[in-house]
Amino acid sequence: MKNTKKIIGALLCSAMLFTLGGCSEKEEPALMDQTLSVTAAEVSRSTLSTESTYIGTISAEGTASVVSLVAGTVEYVAVSMGDKVEAGDLLCNFDDEGARLALSSAEASLRSAEASLRSAEDGYTSSASGYGGEDMSVIEEQVRMAKENYEATKVLFEAGAASRLEVDQALSAYNSAKASLEAAKGGLNATKSGVDAARAGVEAARTGVASASYQLSLYQLTSPISGTVESVNVISDNFTPTGTVAFIISNADNKTATFYVTDEVMKSITVGQAVTVSARDKKYEGAISEVSGIVDAATGMFRIKALIKDARELPDGLSVSVTTVSNTARDAVVVPSDALYFDNGVAYVYTIEDNTAKRRDVAVSLYTKEKTAIASGIDEGDMLITSWSSTLKDGSPVTPVTEAENTSKEAPSDEKADEEVAE
């Protein structure tokens, strides 16, 4: 009996050892790849606009007054009384030499600002890779070695193997190395500030070009509607002051929608700007025919009139919805709104640098549900992460996929789709 117990105990011990041995040989699970696959696109410039809808009132005014928004000499009058015109036809030209010179000057300023930015970026790149001809990491290593030497010399001094002078010399070398490192970092920060200032200068110059281009466009008067020229109040080679009603165009089939806007919106609305009127489950196209520069006493806002085409059936006094562009960002950096993140009111995006996500704080100038115009923080040509992810962080390793590649992956070929259906 005793022998049987001994045999059973031996077998149990062997089984336990075998089990423990198997556990020790179990392979460690492989670490998961932390690289995120993200959709990316190169940042580009375009024009972004937002629309607003207002309540307007229909009236039987089938005429449009074309007002001069600049003062100058009329070079050419393209129409006469009784002529038929289409919306967008040229009515007259003003002498625009001064405006063209202003645009050329603004474009030259932009080129200069862009050159300054390139120079600042080159300087920053040079500072980032080294300081005073030495790599930044070399200076940091010198600080580390000087610190270790100072601490080792203190230990030797306490053991009586080094003099006070040697300790002071080691401390002086350590302080000198730290000062060199701080100077290097200071120089790097200064060059980065120079880059930021240069970028701001480029944005200001681009705004100047856009403004000069808009001013140049005012030196041509075009018809806001199709109709008949009822009045011509300008003469070739004669001076015309600002605010002159230069032409009156009429169309009996058109009606006028009058609505009111705030001062901020009024500044962005121009004569000839397209509008859409909604009434009685139909839509009518039209254009702004008059922008009042005087505050309406009854509403405290500015009166806007728009001529609506083919709207004879709309009765006078009918309330309608008038939709038109209310804000515009011209020649702006435009990104998908889904690419935006927010942190305590600060907007930011992620760009890709060396397959790594880089957080970039940005200033938003105009926002819509689909797209957003960026005033500063990123530049044309940057590679922007356009897909949103809660796990994306500054410094995250990423694998970029262009939007076109992502679309092709998501959309299987017709042949493959047929096979999947068959299965």
Stockholm file with secondary structure:
# STOCKHOLM 1.0

chainA/1-423         MKNTKKIIGALLCSAMLFTLGGCSEKEEPALMDQTLSVTAAEVSRSTLSTESTYIGTISAEGTASVVSLVAGTVEYVAVSMGDKVEAGDLLCNFDDEGARLALSSAEASLRSAEASLRSAEDGYTSSASGYGGEDMSVIEEQVRMAKENYEATKVLFEAGAASRLEVDQALSAYNSAKASLEAAKGGLNATKSGVDAARAGVEAARTGVASASYQLSLYQLTSPISGTVESVNVISDNFTPTGTVAFIISNADNKTATFYVTDEVMKSITVGQAVTVSARDKKYEGAISEVSGIVDAATGMFRIKALIKDARELPDGLSVSVTTVSNTARDAVVVPSDALYFDNGVAYVYTIEDNTAKRRDVAVSLYTKEKTAIASGIDEGDMLITSWSSTLKDGSPVTPVTEAENTSKEAPSDEKADEEVAE
#=GR chainA/1-423 SS CHHHHHHHHHHHHHHHHHHHHHHHTCCCCCCCCCCEEEEEEECEEEEEEEEEEEEEEEECCCEEEEECSSCEEEEEECCCTTCEECTTCEEEEECCHHHHHHHHHHHHHHHHHHHHHHHHHHHHHHHHHCBTTBCHHHHHHHHHHHHHHHHHHHHHHHTTSSCHHHHHHHHHHHHHHHHHHHHHHHHHHHHHHHHHHHHHHHHHHHHHHHHHHHHHHTTEEECSSSEEEEEECCCTTSEECTTCEEEEEECTTCEEEEEEECHHHHTTCCTTCEEEEEETTEEEEEEEEEEEEEECTTTSSEEEEEEETTCTTSCTTCEEEEEEEEEEEEEEEEEEGGGCEEETTEEEEEEEETTEEEEEECEEEEECSSEEEEEESCCTTCEEECSCCTTCCTTCBEEEEEHHHHHHHHSCCHHHHHHHHHC
#=GC SS_cons         CHHHHHHHHHHHHHHHHHHHHHHHTCCCCCCCCCCEEEEEEECEEEEEEEEEEEEEEEECCCEEEEECSSCEEEEEECCCTTCEECTTCEEEEECCHHHHHHHHHHHHHHHHHHHHHHHHHHHHHHHHHCBTTBCHHHHHHHHHHHHHHHHHHHHHHHTTSSCHHHHHHHHHHHHHHHHHHHHHHHHHHHHHHHHHHHHHHHHHHHHHHHHHHHHHHTTEEECSSSEEEEEECCCTTSEECTTCEEEEEECTTCEEEEEEECHHHHTTCCTTCEEEEEETTEEEEEEEEEEEEEECTTTSSEEEEEEETTCTTSCTTCEEEEEEEEEEEEEEEEEEGGGCEEETTEEEEEEEETTEEEEEECEEEEECSSEEEEEESCCTTCEEECSCCTTCCTTCBEEEEEHHHHHHHHSCCHHHHHHHHHC
//
